[in-house]
Amino acid sequence: MKKIYLAIFAILGFSLGLTFVPKFWNLIGLSNQPVLENEVVMGVIGAIIFIIFSALTYDYVARTVKRMEKVINEQSLSILVFGSISTIVGLLLGALVSIPLYSVQIAYLNIILPTLIMLTLGYFGFRVGTTKIDEFKKLFAPRPKKGTEEILERKADDYFRKYKILDTSVIIDGRIYDVAKTGFIEGTLLIPNFVLYELQYIADSGDSMKRVRGRRGLDILNSLQKEPGISVEMYEGDFEDVQEVDSKLIKLAKALDGVVVTNDFNLNKVCEFQNVPVFNINALANAIKPVVIPGETMDVIVMKDGTERQQGVAYLDDGTMVVVEDGKHFMNEKINVIVTSALQTAAGRMIFAKPSHSQTTIHE
């Protein structure tokens, strides 16, 4: 890119050198020197001057271009298309309105006024095109058939909930890989750069627990990317005015009309409050757990004491806690219990049970 930039300025400098260098020789009194008035020499002098200028300004121009690219990448295709068309229309209107002003016999005014009018109308055209997209879509959309006018309209485009934006917690958790592999999540899994940086920061942490979790998250990302049936993309942009990763995720989901995928309870609530669609892996896990009916029996191993007197605590294979009455007497034993009730909470599910009568009698 830098070589192309320098080459363009070198060609431009060569052509301008042929035009302006002779005038400069006349100005300093060197117009009668055959060597200096040679076209090749004058062109090379102009090219050298412009190459030096381009080398000094390249870094600034490159940063400006990158900022423009980032802004453009953060916009949807509809905004870019409607914004470009409306800007062109505004510039054409400005050119038509400015035609009478070219005949004004005032120095520079016949150039400045038309330029200002074209820039102003071009800007207003861009603003109208980008802020009235929904109205333009309704204007050009086919009219509904009779009797369908009352159908609820939904704001949707090509990217409507196409992207499933993963947060750090759900990547480290790892279950997203198994869920995506089954095909239950449609669309594209989107990994923002700021989430990847946070994972890398955790993986480089001095805390061994955090380091293991961060490396597990990076391994999950690699597995997702290598899986042929899963579509994974990276989001290169960032929101420099926002510091927190959760806030950036919500802002990105709004910009792309995507869905946040997480198992963070607090992020889930914030997304719901801001009307951002969210998939919670913990909610999915709770929804597919087998239903337990009071009176049903099951075999469990009492692992530890409960909070209340004589209680014992066991766990099912999926991690569900089973509180067993009088279970303290069967510590580290496999017993048959009868379910008395089940409690569903935001944190998960708890099952209350008691040992079956026959086992209690035998144990006594």
LINPEJO-V445907 format. One record per pair of residues at least 12 apart in sequence whose C-alpha atoms are under 7 Angstrom apart, sorted by the first residue. I is the first residue (numbers start at 1). J is the second residue. D is the distance in whole Angstrom. If there is no record, write none. Layout:
i: <I | I>
j: <J | J>
d: <D | D>
//
This chain:
i: <6 | 6 | 9 | 9 | 9 | 10 | 10 | 10 | 10 | 11 | 13 | 13 | 13 | 13 | 14 | 14 | 14 | 14 | 15 | 16 | 17 | 17 | 17 | 17 | 18 | 18 | 18 | 21 | 22 | 70 | 74 | 79 | 82 | 82 | 83 | 83 | 83 | 84 | 86 | 86 | 86 | 87 | 87 | 87 | 87 | 88 | 89 | 90 | 90 | 90 | 91 | 91 | 91 | 91 | 94 | 94 | 94 | 95 | 98 | 101 | 159 | 159 | 160 | 160 | 161 | 161 | 161 | 162 | 162 | 162 | 163 | 163 | 163 | 163 | 163 | 163 | 164 | 164 | 164 | 164 | 164 | 164 | 164 | 165 | 165 | 165 | 165 | 165 | 165 | 165 | 166 | 166 | 166 | 166 | 166 | 166 | 167 | 167 | 167 | 168 | 168 | 169 | 169 | 169 | 170 | 170 | 171 | 171 | 172 | 172 | 172 | 172 | 174 | 177 | 177 | 180 | 181 | 188 | 188 | 188 | 189 | 189 | 189 | 190 | 190 | 190 | 190 | 191 | 191 | 191 | 192 | 192 | 192 | 193 | 193 | 193 | 194 | 194 | 199 | 199 | 199 | 200 | 202 | 203 | 246 | 250 | 253 | 254 | 259 | 259 | 259 | 260 | 260 | 260 | 261 | 261 | 261 | 262 | 262 | 262 | 263 | 263 | 263 | 286 | 294 | 294 | 294 | 295 | 295 | 295 | 296 | 296 | 297 | 297 | 297 | 297 | 298 | 298 | 298 | 299 | 299 | 299 | 299 | 300 | 300 | 300 | 300 | 301 | 301 | 301 | 301 | 301 | 302 | 302 | 302 | 302 | 302 | 302 | 302 | 303 | 303 | 304 | 305 | 310 | 310 | 310 | 310 | 311 | 311 | 311 | 311 | 311 | 311 | 312 | 312 | 312 | 312 | 312 | 320 | 320 | 321 | 321 | 322 | 322 | 322 | 322 | 323 | 323 | 323 | 324 | 324 | 324 | 325 | 325 | 336 | 336 | 337 | 337 | 337 | 337 | 338 | 338 | 338 | 338 | 339 | 339 | 339 | 340 | 340 | 341>
j: <51 | 54 | 50 | 51 | 54 | 47 | 48 | 50 | 51 | 47 | 46 | 47 | 49 | 50 | 43 | 44 | 46 | 47 | 43 | 46 | 42 | 43 | 45 | 46 | 39 | 42 | 43 | 42 | 37 | 237 | 237 | 130 | 129 | 130 | 126 | 129 | 130 | 126 | 125 | 126 | 129 | 122 | 123 | 125 | 126 | 122 | 125 | 121 | 122 | 125 | 118 | 119 | 121 | 122 | 117 | 118 | 121 | 118 | 114 | 114 | 256 | 257 | 257 | 258 | 257 | 258 | 259 | 187 | 188 | 258 | 187 | 188 | 189 | 190 | 258 | 259 | 188 | 189 | 190 | 258 | 259 | 260 | 261 | 189 | 190 | 191 | 258 | 259 | 260 | 261 | 189 | 190 | 191 | 260 | 261 | 262 | 195 | 261 | 262 | 195 | 199 | 262 | 263 | 264 | 262 | 263 | 217 | 220 | 213 | 214 | 216 | 217 | 220 | 220 | 224 | 230 | 230 | 231 | 232 | 233 | 231 | 232 | 233 | 232 | 233 | 234 | 235 | 233 | 234 | 235 | 234 | 235 | 236 | 234 | 235 | 236 | 238 | 245 | 214 | 217 | 218 | 214 | 214 | 215 | 267 | 271 | 276 | 276 | 276 | 277 | 278 | 277 | 278 | 279 | 278 | 279 | 280 | 279 | 280 | 281 | 280 | 281 | 282 | 348 | 339 | 340 | 341 | 338 | 339 | 340 | 338 | 339 | 336 | 337 | 338 | 339 | 336 | 337 | 338 | 334 | 335 | 336 | 337 | 314 | 334 | 335 | 336 | 314 | 332 | 333 | 334 | 335 | 314 | 327 | 330 | 331 | 332 | 333 | 334 | 331 | 332 | 331 | 328 | 325 | 326 | 327 | 328 | 323 | 324 | 325 | 326 | 327 | 328 | 324 | 325 | 326 | 327 | 328 | 349 | 350 | 350 | 351 | 350 | 351 | 352 | 353 | 351 | 352 | 353 | 352 | 353 | 354 | 353 | 354 | 355 | 356 | 353 | 354 | 355 | 356 | 353 | 354 | 355 | 356 | 352 | 353 | 354 | 352 | 353 | 353>
d: <6 | 6 | 6 | 6 | 7 | 4 | 7 | 6 | 6 | 7 | 5 | 4 | 7 | 5 | 4 | 6 | 5 | 4 | 6 | 6 | 5 | 5 | 7 | 4 | 6 | 6 | 5 | 6 | 7 | 6 | 7 | 5 | 5 | 6 | 5 | 5 | 5 | 7 | 5 | 5 | 5 | 5 | 7 | 5 | 5 | 7 | 7 | 5 | 4 | 5 | 5 | 7 | 6 | 5 | 6 | 4 | 6 | 6 | 5 | 7 | 7 | 7 | 6 | 7 | 6 | 4 | 6 | 5 | 6 | 6 | 6 | 5 | 6 | 6 | 5 | 6 | 6 | 5 | 6 | 6 | 5 | 6 | 6 | 6 | 5 | 6 | 7 | 6 | 5 | 6 | 7 | 6 | 6 | 6 | 5 | 6 | 6 | 6 | 6 | 6 | 7 | 6 | 6 | 7 | 5 | 6 | 5 | 7 | 6 | 7 | 6 | 4 | 6 | 7 | 6 | 7 | 7 | 5 | 6 | 7 | 6 | 5 | 6 | 6 | 5 | 6 | 7 | 6 | 5 | 6 | 6 | 4 | 7 | 7 | 6 | 6 | 7 | 7 | 5 | 7 | 7 | 7 | 5 | 5 | 7 | 7 | 7 | 7 | 7 | 5 | 5 | 6 | 5 | 6 | 6 | 5 | 6 | 6 | 5 | 6 | 5 | 5 | 6 | 7 | 5 | 5 | 5 | 6 | 5 | 6 | 6 | 5 | 7 | 5 | 4 | 6 | 6 | 6 | 7 | 7 | 6 | 4 | 6 | 6 | 5 | 6 | 6 | 6 | 6 | 5 | 4 | 6 | 4 | 7 | 7 | 5 | 5 | 6 | 7 | 6 | 6 | 7 | 6 | 7 | 5 | 6 | 5 | 7 | 6 | 5 | 5 | 5 | 5 | 5 | 7 | 7 | 4 | 5 | 6 | 6 | 5 | 6 | 6 | 5 | 6 | 7 | 6 | 5 | 6 | 6 | 5 | 5 | 6 | 5 | 6 | 6 | 6 | 5 | 4 | 5 | 5 | 5 | 6 | 6 | 6 | 4 | 7 | 6 | 5 | 7>
//
